[in-house]
Amino acid sequence: MAFVDFLPAQVDAASSTNALPYTSSPSGLVWSDVKLFFDVLSYFWGIVAPMYPFGSGKLDELYPSFGNIVCIILHTILIVVQTFFILTIPFWFLYPLPLNVLVVYVILFWMFNKMISGWLNGDGKPLTSKVPTDGWGKHDDEKWIFMNGVSVGHHWLQGNIDRLAMTFGRKVTGVHNLTAGIIFDVIQCIIERDFSYNTGDCRQAYGFVKEALQDPANNKVVLILHSQGAIEGSLTIDWLLADLPQHLFQKLEVYTFGAAANHFNNPALSNFPAPNLVRTLSTLSREERTERVIRHIEHYANESDFVARWGVLNFTKGINYRNNRFAGRVFECKNASGHLLCQHYLDYMFKWDEQGVVAEENSFINSLVGVEGDVAVQREDASARTISVNSGAASPTAGSEYLNGALANASGNRRPVRELSRLWKYRNGMSPTDLDE
């Protein structure tokens, strides 16, 4: 049976005045990201491994279909060309060329890179899942939106949203985070998360999610994010939080896989009377501080996924980031590898049976969660300095009470993932109830 580490949703500390790690200076964040990149480089092969089996058939990214093979060939060309281009940059200064020659060289490279990435991306417009969902029941009052990660072109995006639609029995719209090749996509990740830069993909996602939240016909908006899509999703949420009334976010639910983001904001819900608005966070009860603007955020990560270790696992569990804002529950699948959405996450966590529907039993969903209690308590109270990060000594008041309520069932036994995962309750067109966690 698989083993899963679980961190409960973060609750803001009551008396923090410290600057959060993700709001540090951009230059400091870039340096930290580059250093972290090399710190976790030993997990790099964990992006694509294991390369089989193919639980979703042709929807799996590495399945030897014609479309997948073409994508892999084009990405290989981009890796070679981009590596060569980057390696030539120092020679521009060591052996200066005439300016007109250098300009022509850069333009030719840009045109070639644009041509190859254009073949991958297609027209770049949002896509809609093509699989029929009529047999799953009606969900006309729900809007499901997906944002893809690094290196995903038109073909892989279509496969991602089709797998999601077949898994959850809903039509899924894919907002296309265009690829410029793996190397340039990683550079874009650093620019986005360290400079809080909203690219065109973020602006497009902002429009989609905002429209969905404001549409009175939608009672629920589900945002699924993978890899770099989680960076763009977190920036989109920051933008929306500054622009929309809080009550609209009660419709929103957010689920990530292999998130590359360095933060997820989810402020406390201001539901107390106007005369009491002068109250500070330190005067709110635990129940008031636990109730968030976005009611449900969950993050799923494989332990040996390079991107997850560069993102969600570092910024929730890293010793230097436990006072960071990373809202939502975290499910870390131990001894698991791979970063690809269909092949490494959905095939494992939402495994299909012989009929092509999500099987009711699998090793992940049946796992009894284990909890790094010291990490969870430190995330809860780090900013308030109620514990020692180095010693792991926990305050017996705030953190332990919260963990007991979040982790133990009535009998005090460890709980399986299926009881804690809200996303699991959407499988096969089903829906969780308001009483579900």
Secondary structure, DSSP 8 states (H G I E B T S, - for coil): ---EEEE------TT--S--GGGS-HHHHHHHHHHHHHHTGGGGGGGT-S----TTGGGSTTS--HHHHHHHHHHHHHHHHHHHHHHHHHHHHHS---HHHHHHHHHHHHHHHHHHHHHHHTT---EE--S--GGG---TTEEEEEE--TT--HHHHHHHHHHHHHHHTS-EEEE----S-HHHHHHHHHHHHHHT---HHHHHHHHHHHHHHH-TT-SEEEEEEETHHHHHHHHHHHHHHTTS-GGGGGGEEEEEES---S-B---B---S-GGGTT--GGGS-HHHHH-BSSSEEEEEEETT-HHHHHTHHHHHH-TT-TTS-B-SEEEEETT-----IIIIIIHHHT-B-TTSSB-S--TTTT-BEE--HHHHHHHHHTTTT-S-TTT----TTHHHHHHHHHHB-TT--B-BHHHH-TGGGGGGG----TT--
